[in-house]
């Protein structure tokens, strides 16, 4: 009787180990089979990400009462940057881009009212994104200075 119990325990132990090895092997081969593709952002998407970061920093400077500096010239690339889908670069976008740049330039030329002009710049972003690409709207709204 003892021999049967020992045999069952040993057999069960070895059978469990083999199953685990097979599962581990299967996981490794499935990972190797997948090809990873890198997403490459368009010039416009990259520019908008940079403008978001710049405006986040600008918001902090305005709130602290620090010096604002000068208008970032790379914002003007909004008129020439390539889109993921070039059909999005239409008359509506061009008009909203002009409004955004005008609001941004006012921040630097009238620093006394920088917070008001900053929020107007955020408004300009939202007015365009409501119609064009709604994904970043929650993020953009966080830029407002209260």
C-alpha positions in Angstrom: 0.0 0.0 0.0 2.8 2.4 0.9 4.4 1.7 -2.5 1.3 2.7 -4.3 0.9 6.0 -2.4 4.6 6.8 -3.1 4.2 5.9 -6.8 1.1 8.2 -7.1 2.8 11.1 -5.4 6.0 10.8 -7.5 4.0 10.4 -10.7 1.8 13.4 -9.8 4.9 15.5 -9.0 6.6 14.8 -12.3 3.5 15.3 -14.4 2.8 18.7 -12.9 6.4 19.9 -13.6 6.1 18.9 -17.3 2.9 20.8 -17.7 4.4 23.9 -16.3 7.4 23.7 -18.6 5.1 23.3 -21.6 3.1 26.4 -20.6 6.3 28.4 -20.1 7.6 27.3 -23.5 4.3 28.2 -25.1 4.3 31.7 -23.6 7.8 32.4 -24.9 7.1 31.3 -28.5 3.9 33.5 -28.6 5.9 36.6 -27.6 8.6 35.9 -30.2 6.0 35.6 -32.9 4.5 39.1 -32.4 6.3 41.9 -34.3 6.4 45.2 -32.5 5.6 48.2 -34.6 6.6 51.7 -33.4 4.0 54.5 -33.8 5.6 57.6 -35.3 3.8 60.8 -34.5 3.3 63.4 -37.2 5.1 66.7 -37.1 1.8 68.4 -36.0 1.2 65.8 -33.2 4.8 66.3 -32.0 4.4 70.1 -32.1 1.1 70.0 -30.2 2.7 67.8 -27.5 5.6 70.3 -27.2 3.1 73.2 -27.0 1.2 71.4 -24.3 4.4 71.0 -22.2 5.4 74.6 -22.9 2.0 75.9 -21.8 2.0 73.7 -18.7 5.3 75.3 -17.7 4.1 78.8 -18.6 1.0 78.3 -16.5 3.2 77.5 -13.5 5.3 80.6 -14.1 2.2 82.8 -14.4 0.7 81.4 -11.2 4.0 81.9 -9.3 4.4 85.4 -10.6 7.7 84.5 -12.2 9.1 86.1 -15.4 7.3 84.8 -18.5 10.1 85.2 -21.0 9.5 85.5 -24.8 7.1 84.0 -27.2 8.4 80.5 -28.3 9.0 80.9 -32.0 8.6 77.1 -32.6 4.8 77.7 -32.0 4.7 79.2 -35.5 5.4 75.8 -37.0 1.7 75.2 -36.5 1.2 76.8 -39.9 3.7 74.4 -41.7 3.9 71.2 -39.7 2.8 68.0 -41.5 -0.4 66.3 -40.3 -1.1 62.6 -40.0 -4.0 63.2 -42.3 -3.4 66.3 -44.5 -7.1 66.8 -45.1 -7.3 68.1 -41.5 -5.2 71.1 -42.5 -8.2 72.9 -43.8 -9.5 76.5 -43.6 -11.1 75.9 -40.2 -7.8 74.6 -38.8 -5.8 77.6 -40.3 -8.3 80.1 -38.8 -8.1 78.4 -35.3 -4.3 78.3 -35.5 -4.2 82.0 -36.2 -6.5 82.7 -33.1 -4.3 80.4 -31.0 -1.1 82.2 -32.0 -2.6 85.6 -31.5 -3.7 84.6 -28.0 -0.3 83.2 -27.2 1.5 86.3 -28.4 -0.7 88.5 -26.2 0.5 86.6 -23.1 4.1 87.8 -23.8 3.2 91.3 -25.0 0.7 92.1 -22.2 2.2 90.3 -19.2 0.1 92.3 -16.8 -3.0 90.3 -18.1 -1.1 87.1 -18.8 -3.5 84.8 -17.0 -6.5 86.1 -19.0 -4.6 85.8 -22.3 -3.4 82.4 -21.3 -6.9 81.2 -20.8 -7.9 82.7 -24.2 -5.1 80.5 -25.7 -6.6 77.5 -24.0 -10.0 78.4 -25.3 -8.5 78.6 -28.8 -7.2 75.1 -28.4 -10.5 73.8 -27.3 -12.5 75.4 -30.0 -10.4 73.6 -32.6 -10.2 70.3 -30.8 -14.0 70.1 -30.3 -14.4 69.9 -34.1 -11.2 68.2 -35.1 -9.7 65.8 -32.6 -11.4 65.5 -29.3 -8.9 63.1 -27.7 -6.8 65.7 -25.8 -9.7 67.9 -24.6 -9.6 66.7 -20.9 -5.9 67.3 -20.9 -6.3 70.8 -22.4 -8.9 71.8 -19.9 -6.4 71.1 -17.1 -4.3 74.0 -18.4 -6.9 76.7 -17.4 -5.7 79.1 -14.8 -8.5 79.5 -12.2 
